[in-house]
Amino acid sequence: MRLSVGRTGQCWDIALAESFFATIKRELLGTDAWPSPALARTAVFDFIEGWYDSRRLHSSLGYRSPAAYEAALAA
């Protein structure tokens, strides 16, 4: 993964992405090395689809998961 860098004083353009990458690093990847890039890629996909989008609570969504938030919007 390569992080994008905005101009000085314009941190808001990448704040959401930076927060997301920090969460993956903290909650999934940690400091251990992965045996292969393919296993790391699979783990990141499983984390996003299985935990981050479906069950993890987000403060910006009223402490609901994205799936619950979208279901409430659709109802």
ZINOR-V434894 format. One record per backbone hydrogen bond with DSSP energy under -0.5 kcal/mol. CO is the residue of the C=O (numbers start at 1). NH is the residue of the N-H. If there is no record, write none. Layout:
BEGIN
co: [CO:CO]
nh: [NH:NH]
END
This chain:
BEGIN
co: [7:10:11:11:14:15:16:17:18:19:20:21:22:23:24:24:25:29:36:37:38:39:40:41:42:43:44:45:46:47:47:48:51:51:53:58:58:58:59:64:65:66:67:68:69:70:71]
nh: [10:13:14:15:18:19:20:21:22:23:24:25:26:27:28:29:30:32:40:41:42:43:44:45:46:47:48:49:50:51:52:53:55:56:67:61:63:64:62:58:69:70:71:72:73:74:75]
END
